[in-house]
Amino acid sequence: MKKIIYAICVCAALFSTSCKKSTTTTIDPVPSSVTDIDGNVYEVIKIGNQYWTTSNLRTSKYNDGTPIATGLNTSNWSSATTGAYALYDDDPLNDITYGKLYNWHAVNTGKLAPAGFHVPSSTEWATLVNYLGGSNAAGGPLKSTSTLWNSPNLGADNSSGFNALPAGFRATTGGYSSLGNLTYFWGNDERNSTQAEYMSLNRNMANTAMNGATKTFGYSVRLVKD
């Protein structure tokens, strides 16, 4: 009688094991690129635990298809309170090389980036900088070694793959400045009612700088994965 009971218990145990529900963990695939609404494709790389585009944004439309204002003269640029972009010196070749220069009002719409990405906050910029050694060291790993940077391009080795180029900026007065020497990237957060956050790189420094700038400046935009 004991043998029969033992056999029944073994069979029950085997049956119970075979009926267990299997579970599958879904992991989001790592993106190698992202495409904006204009069809521009941006390579994506991992730096630390973040995923960044390796070139500057070039979209002429918000992600809902609405065109972004452009072609503003100096007066209209300096007084703009809504989103706009410019090409450095109004030259289409600069768009191809450096991307567009957006005022912060365009950033503030929250509609510049394709799905799954966004314009980074100052906190996300700080995370990137800290991963690369802090503000006194991160400039070198972030800057491209391209000759588009004027000499001396101190510390530049592009070891992060971020590939920052010296895109210059459009000033609040509407003029263009510092192509080859500097680049500024907007953050998506305000510093105060008239200024928003940015991160910048300089040919004469191996460090990075983060500060606030008037929202009508035209700066470059990078994207980070949500």
Contacts in CASP RR format, 6 or more apart in sequence:
PFRMAT RR
TARGET T0000
AUTHOR 0000-0000-0000
METHOD contacts of the structure
MODEL  1
MKKIIYAICVCAALFSTSCKKSTTTTIDPVPSSVTDIDGNVYEVIKIGNQ
YWTTSNLRTSKYNDGTPIATGLNTSNWSSATTGAYALYDDDPLNDITYGK
LYNWHAVNTGKLAPAGFHVPSSTEWATLVNYLGGSNAAGGPLKSTSTLWN
SPNLGADNSSGFNALPAGFRATTGGYSSLGNLTYFWGNDERNSTQAEYMS
LNRNMANTAMNGATKTFGYSVRLVKD
30 46 0 8 1.000
30 51 0 8 1.000
31 44 0 8 1.000
31 51 0 8 1.000
31 225 0 8 1.000
32 43 0 8 1.000
32 44 0 8 1.000
33 41 0 8 1.000
33 42 0 8 1.000
33 43 0 8 1.000
33 44 0 8 1.000
34 41 0 8 1.000
34 42 0 8 1.000
34 44 0 8 1.000
34 53 0 8 1.000
34 114 0 8 1.000
34 116 0 8 1.000
34 117 0 8 1.000
34 223 0 8 1.000
35 41 0 8 1.000
35 42 0 8 1.000
35 114 0 8 1.000
36 42 0 8 1.000
36 57 0 8 1.000
36 58 0 8 1.000
36 59 0 8 1.000
36 63 0 8 1.000
36 113 0 8 1.000
36 114 0 8 1.000
37 59 0 8 1.000
37 61 0 8 1.000
37 62 0 8 1.000
37 63 0 8 1.000
37 65 0 8 1.000
37 114 0 8 1.000
38 58 0 8 1.000
38 59 0 8 1.000
38 60 0 8 1.000
38 61 0 8 1.000
40 58 0 8 1.000
40 59 0 8 1.000
42 53 0 8 1.000
42 54 0 8 1.000
42 55 0 8 1.000
42 57 0 8 1.000
42 223 0 8 1.000
43 53 0 8 1.000
43 54 0 8 1.000
43 55 0 8 1.000
44 51 0 8 1.000
44 52 0 8 1.000
44 53 0 8 1.000
44 54 0 8 1.000
44 225 0 8 1.000
45 51 0 8 1.000
45 52 0 8 1.000
45 54 0 8 1.000
45 160 0 8 1.000
45 161 0 8 1.000
45 162 0 8 1.000
47 128 0 8 1.000
47 131 0 8 1.000
47 132 0 8 1.000
47 160 0 8 1.000
47 161 0 8 1.000
47 162 0 8 1.000
48 131 0 8 1.000
50 124 0 8 1.000
50 127 0 8 1.000
50 128 0 8 1.000
50 131 0 8 1.000
50 224 0 8 1.000
50 225 0 8 1.000
51 224 0 8 1.000
51 225 0 8 1.000
52 128 0 8 1.000
52 162 0 8 1.000
52 222 0 8 1.000
52 223 0 8 1.000
52 224 0 8 1.000
52 225 0 8 1.000
53 117 0 8 1.000
53 222 0 8 1.000
53 223 0 8 1.000
53 224 0 8 1.000
54 161 0 8 1.000
54 162 0 8 1.000
54 163 0 8 1.000
55 99 0 8 1.000
55 163 0 8 1.000
56 98 0 8 1.000
56 99 0 8 1.000
56 100 0 8 1.000
56 165 0 8 1.000
56 167 0 8 1.000
56 220 0 8 1.000
56 221 0 8 1.000
56 222 0 8 1.000
57 99 0 8 1.000
57 100 0 8 1.000
57 102 0 8 1.000
57 112 0 8 1.000
57 113 0 8 1.000
57 220 0 8 1.000
57 221 0 8 1.000
57 222 0 8 1.000
57 223 0 8 1.000
58 95 0 8 1.000
58 99 0 8 1.000
58 100 0 8 1.000
59 68 0 8 1.000
59 100 0 8 1.000
59 112 0 8 1.000
60 67 0 8 1.000
60 68 0 8 1.000
60 70 0 8 1.000
60 85 0 8 1.000
60 100 0 8 1.000
61 67 0 8 1.000
61 68 0 8 1.000
62 68 0 8 1.000
62 109 0 8 1.000
62 111 0 8 1.000
62 112 0 8 1.000
63 111 0 8 1.000
63 112 0 8 1.000
63 113 0 8 1.000
63 114 0 8 1.000
63 115 0 8 1.000
64 111 0 8 1.000
66 111 0 8 1.000
68 83 0 8 1.000
68 84 0 8 1.000
68 85 0 8 1.000
68 102 0 8 1.000
68 106 0 8 1.000
69 80 0 8 1.000
69 82 0 8 1.000
69 83 0 8 1.000
69 84 0 8 1.000
69 85 0 8 1.000
70 84 0 8 1.000
70 85 0 8 1.000
70 86 0 8 1.000
70 87 0 8 1.000
71 84 0 8 1.000
71 86 0 8 1.000
71 90 0 8 1.000
72 80 0 8 1.000
72 84 0 8 1.000
72 86 0 8 1.000
74 173 0 8 1.000
74 174 0 8 1.000
74 175 0 8 1.000
77 84 0 8 1.000
77 86 0 8 1.000
77 103 0 8 1.000
77 170 0 8 1.000
77 174 0 8 1.000
77 216 0 8 1.000
78 172 0 8 1.000
78 173 0 8 1.000
78 174 0 8 1.000
78 216 0 8 1.000
79 216 0 8 1.000
80 103 0 8 1.000
80 105 0 8 1.000
80 216 0 8 1.000
81 105 0 8 1.000
82 105 0 8 1.000
83 102 0 8 1.000
83 103 0 8 1.000
83 105 0 8 1.000
83 106 0 8 1.000
83 108 0 8 1.000
83 109 0 8 1.000
84 102 0 8 1.000
84 103 0 8 1.000
84 105 0 8 1.000
84 106 0 8 1.000
85 100 0 8 1.000
85 101 0 8 1.000
85 102 0 8 1.000
85 103 0 8 1.000
85 106 0 8 1.000
85 218 0 8 1.000
86 100 0 8 1.000
86 101 0 8 1.000
86 170 0 8 1.000
86 176 0 8 1.000
86 218 0 8 1.000
87 94 0 8 1.000
87 95 0 8 1.000
87 99 0 8 1.000
87 100 0 8 1.000
87 101 0 8 1.000
88 94 0 8 1.000
88 98 0 8 1.000
88 101 0 8 1.000
88 167 0 8 1.000
88 168 0 8 1.000
88 170 0 8 1.000
88 176 0 8 1.000
88 179 0 8 1.000
89 176 0 8 1.000
89 179 0 8 1.000
94 167 0 8 1.000
94 179 0 8 1.000
97 148 0 8 1.000
97 165 0 8 1.000
98 165 0 8 1.000
98 167 0 8 1.000
98 168 0 8 1.000
98 179 0 8 1.000
98 220 0 8 1.000
99 167 0 8 1.000
99 220 0 8 1.000
100 220 0 8 1.000
100 221 0 8 1.000
101 167 0 8 1.000
101 168 0 8 1.000
101 169 0 8 1.000
101 170 0 8 1.000
101 218 0 8 1.000
101 219 0 8 1.000
101 220 0 8 1.000
102 112 0 8 1.000
102 186 0 8 1.000
102 218 0 8 1.000
102 219 0 8 1.000
102 220 0 8 1.000
102 221 0 8 1.000
103 215 0 8 1.000
103 216 0 8 1.000
103 217 0 8 1.000
103 218 0 8 1.000
104 186 0 8 1.000
104 196 0 8 1.000
104 213 0 8 1.000
104 215 0 8 1.000
104 216 0 8 1.000
104 217 0 8 1.000
104 219 0 8 1.000
105 215 0 8 1.000
105 216 0 8 1.000
106 112 0 8 1.000
107 119 0 8 1.000
107 186 0 8 1.000
107 187 0 8 1.000
107 188 0 8 1.000
107 196 0 8 1.000
107 221 0 8 1.000
108 188 0 8 1.000
108 196 0 8 1.000
108 215 0 8 1.000
110 118 0 8 1.000
110 119 0 8 1.000
110 188 0 8 1.000
112 119 0 8 1.000
112 221 0 8 1.000
112 223 0 8 1.000
113 119 0 8 1.000
113 223 0 8 1.000
114 223 0 8 1.000
116 225 0 8 1.000
116 226 0 8 1.000
117 223 0 8 1.000
117 224 0 8 1.000
117 225 0 8 1.000
117 226 0 8 1.000
118 188 0 8 1.000
118 223 0 8 1.000
118 224 0 8 1.000
118 226 0 8 1.000
119 186 0 8 1.000
119 187 0 8 1.000
119 188 0 8 1.000
119 221 0 8 1.000
119 222 0 8 1.000
119 223 0 8 1.000
119 224 0 8 1.000
120 128 0 8 1.000
120 185 0 8 1.000
120 187 0 8 1.000
120 188 0 8 1.000
120 222 0 8 1.000
120 223 0 8 1.000
120 224 0 8 1.000
121 187 0 8 1.000
121 188 0 8 1.000
121 189 0 8 1.000
121 197 0 8 1.000
122 187 0 8 1.000
122 189 0 8 1.000
122 197 0 8 1.000
122 199 0 8 1.000
122 210 0 8 1.000
124 224 0 8 1.000
125 185 0 8 1.000
125 187 0 8 1.000
125 197 0 8 1.000
125 199 0 8 1.000
125 210 0 8 1.000
126 210 0 8 1.000
128 138 0 8 1.000
128 142 0 8 1.000
128 162 0 8 1.000
129 135 0 8 1.000
129 138 0 8 1.000
129 199 0 8 1.000
129 208 0 8 1.000
129 210 0 8 1.000
130 138 0 8 1.000
132 138 0 8 1.000
132 139 0 8 1.000
132 141 0 8 1.000
132 142 0 8 1.000
132 160 0 8 1.000
134 208 0 8 1.000
135 207 0 8 1.000
135 208 0 8 1.000
135 209 0 8 1.000
135 210 0 8 1.000
136 206 0 8 1.000
136 207 0 8 1.000
137 206 0 8 1.000
137 207 0 8 1.000
138 207 0 8 1.000
138 208 0 8 1.000
139 155 0 8 1.000
139 156 0 8 1.000
139 164 0 8 1.000
139 201 0 8 1.000
139 205 0 8 1.000
139 206 0 8 1.000
139 207 0 8 1.000
139 208 0 8 1.000
140 154 0 8 1.000
140 155 0 8 1.000
140 156 0 8 1.000
140 157 0 8 1.000
140 158 0 8 1.000
140 159 0 8 1.000
140 206 0 8 1.000
141 157 0 8 1.000
141 158 0 8 1.000
141 159 0 8 1.000
141 160 0 8 1.000
141 161 0 8 1.000
141 162 0 8 1.000
142 158 0 8 1.000
142 160 0 8 1.000
142 162 0 8 1.000
142 164 0 8 1.000
142 201 0 8 1.000
142 208 0 8 1.000
143 149 0 8 1.000
143 153 0 8 1.000
143 155 0 8 1.000
143 156 0 8 1.000
143 157 0 8 1.000
143 158 0 8 1.000
143 162 0 8 1.000
143 164 0 8 1.000
143 201 0 8 1.000
144 156 0 8 1.000
144 158 0 8 1.000
144 163 0 8 1.000
144 164 0 8 1.000
144 165 0 8 1.000
145 153 0 8 1.000
145 156 0 8 1.000
145 157 0 8 1.000
145 158 0 8 1.000
146 165 0 8 1.000
148 165 0 8 1.000
148 166 0 8 1.000
148 180 0 8 1.000
149 156 0 8 1.000
149 165 0 8 1.000
149 166 0 8 1.000
149 180 0 8 1.000
149 181 0 8 1.000
149 203 0 8 1.000
150 166 0 8 1.000
150 180 0 8 1.000
150 181 0 8 1.000
150 203 0 8 1.000
151 203 0 8 1.000
152 203 0 8 1.000
152 204 0 8 1.000
153 203 0 8 1.000
154 203 0 8 1.000
154 204 0 8 1.000
154 205 0 8 1.000
154 206 0 8 1.000
155 206 0 8 1.000
156 206 0 8 1.000
164 183 0 8 1.000
164 201 0 8 1.000
165 183 0 8 1.000
166 178 0 8 1.000
166 179 0 8 1.000
166 180 0 8 1.000
166 181 0 8 1.000
166 182 0 8 1.000
166 183 0 8 1.000
166 201 0 8 1.000
166 203 0 8 1.000
167 179 0 8 1.000
167 183 0 8 1.000
167 184 0 8 1.000
167 220 0 8 1.000
168 176 0 8 1.000
168 177 0 8 1.000
168 178 0 8 1.000
168 179 0 8 1.000
168 180 0 8 1.000
168 181 0 8 1.000
168 182 0 8 1.000
168 183 0 8 1.000
168 184 0 8 1.000
168 220 0 8 1.000
169 176 0 8 1.000
169 177 0 8 1.000
169 178 0 8 1.000
169 182 0 8 1.000
169 183 0 8 1.000
169 184 0 8 1.000
169 217 0 8 1.000
169 218 0 8 1.000
169 219 0 8 1.000
169 220 0 8 1.000
170 176 0 8 1.000
170 177 0 8 1.000
170 217 0 8 1.000
170 218 0 8 1.000
171 177 0 8 1.000
171 217 0 8 1.000
171 218 0 8 1.000
172 214 0 8 1.000
172 216 0 8 1.000
172 217 0 8 1.000
180 203 0 8 1.000
181 202 0 8 1.000
181 203 0 8 1.000
181 204 0 8 1.000
182 200 0 8 1.000
182 201 0 8 1.000
182 202 0 8 1.000
182 203 0 8 1.000
183 200 0 8 1.000
183 201 0 8 1.000
183 220 0 8 1.000
184 198 0 8 1.000
184 199 0 8 1.000
184 200 0 8 1.000
184 213 0 8 1.000
184 217 0 8 1.000
184 218 0 8 1.000
184 219 0 8 1.000
184 220 0 8 1.000
185 198 0 8 1.000
185 199 0 8 1.000
185 200 0 8 1.000
185 219 0 8 1.000
185 220 0 8 1.000
185 221 0 8 1.000
185 222 0 8 1.000
186 196 0 8 1.000
186 197 0 8 1.000
186 198 0 8 1.000
186 219 0 8 1.000
186 220 0 8 1.000
186 221 0 8 1.000
187 196 0 8 1.000
187 197 0 8 1.000
187 198 0 8 1.000
187 199 0 8 1.000
188 197 0 8 1.000
189 196 0 8 1.000
189 197 0 8 1.000
190 196 0 8 1.000
190 197 0 8 1.000
191 197 0 8 1.000
191 212 0 8 1.000
194 214 0 8 1.000
194 215 0 8 1.000
195 212 0 8 1.000
195 213 0 8 1.000
195 214 0 8 1.000
195 215 0 8 1.000
196 212 0 8 1.000
196 213 0 8 1.000
196 215 0 8 1.000
197 210 0 8 1.000
197 211 0 8 1.000
197 212 0 8 1.000
198 210 0 8 1.000
198 211 0 8 1.000
198 212 0 8 1.000
198 213 0 8 1.000
198 219 0 8 1.000
199 208 0 8 1.000
199 209 0 8 1.000
199 210 0 8 1.000
200 208 0 8 1.000
200 209 0 8 1.000
200 210 0 8 1.000
200 211 0 8 1.000
201 208 0 8 1.000
201 209 0 8 1.000
202 209 0 8 1.000
213 219 0 8 1.000
END
